[in-house]
Amino acid sequence: MARTGFCDSKPLLDLHMKERRLSAQTTEGVIMGFHEDNRMGSAADECVAAPPALLYPHSLQGLPSLQTLVPSLLRHEVETALEKLSLIWDRPYAWDMFLDMMRTQTQTPLSNADLPHYFTNAARAILVDWIIQVHELMQFQEETLYLAIHLLNRSLRQLKVSTANLQLLGMVCLFIAAKKEESLLPEVSGLCSLMDHAYAKHQLLRMERKVLCTLKFDLSHCPALHFLLIFASVARCSAMVVWMARYLLELSLLEGQCVVFLPVQLAGAALCLARRVLQEPPTPEGEAAWCLASSIHVGSETALLRIMQILASAAAEAHETCATFIKFSSPETMHVSRHPGLKNTVALLGVCS
């Protein structure tokens, strides 16, 4: 049994390759790590390793007809998931959009988790927690939060910012993300008031210009949340599993070690860990669907397990004052952050210190 819970995707990918005969340069080939000579590099070095072992050894073997349907079935399921989640407007373009999602996530990778010497992971976690609080207060969309943290991670590595201006940088990243994702924006003066007027309006706008110029106005980012929801839809996951996975995924924003992993990896690991924590009894349909969903994942079992260990440790140590813990302790989120299974996850995975 695979330690991560992901099925072996290689048979599905090989079948897909034989059917479509894609060239080495095709974007579909890059999508799921199809090519044997694929070299994604940088932060995704571990992503091209051998796929994990089969979790349900009899799932696909017991359904021979599924073997011949997998390529078209996979595409159909992804298109259906995108449509169900309202991530597309026109279904004929759904698969192309998914390909673009997979390609976009590799365009701005972070090669390592190192931060400037004056900025510790603990300080980063405090800043991210504060950004989450402001995000909740503003009632922004979830995509805005994930983009804001992505911009923050890039800015911290490309922009020289004094410790006195870290809060300003965090607010600016959230403001820029809101400009891209939201239809209604707060006044700049309102943002300054949220920082107790420690910074003036002109300082915020000047920092905004600095961030945009440093990042060369490249705000493209496919949030891990989208991949998680697609995986969950394809795998027919229950509402409880989805909320648990969303909680674990948001905790990854607080973990500096997670910045080197691709969004699709984080989403897959969060969903896999959520399934393990809740231990819902699988159904034959669910097992087959999970194998199909896991074939979308890019990465090795080693990388997946590492992410799961980080998330398990974060969930076990999450404090009740943490903004993410509070958010996911409400009835609307099925109180997932208070689930007793989260406290046993570290022992279950054998998390490394």
Secondary structure, DSSP 8 states (H G I E B T S, - for coil): --SS-----HHHHHHHHHHH---TT-HHHHHTT--TT----GGGGGGGS-----SSTTTTTT-HHHHHHHHHHHHHHHHHHHHHTT--S-GGGHHHHHHHHHHHTTSS--S-----TT--HHHHHHHHHHHHHHHHHHT--HHHHHHHHHHHHHHHHHS---GGGHHHHHHHHHHHHHHHH-SS---HHHHHHHTTTSS-HHHHHHHHHHHHHHTTT------HHHHHHHHHHHTT--HHHHHHHHHHHHHHTT-GGGGGS-HHHHHHHHHHHHHHHHT----HHHHHHHHHHHTT--S-HHHHHHHHHHHHHHHHH--TTSHHHHHTTSGGGTTGGG-GGGGGHHHHHT---
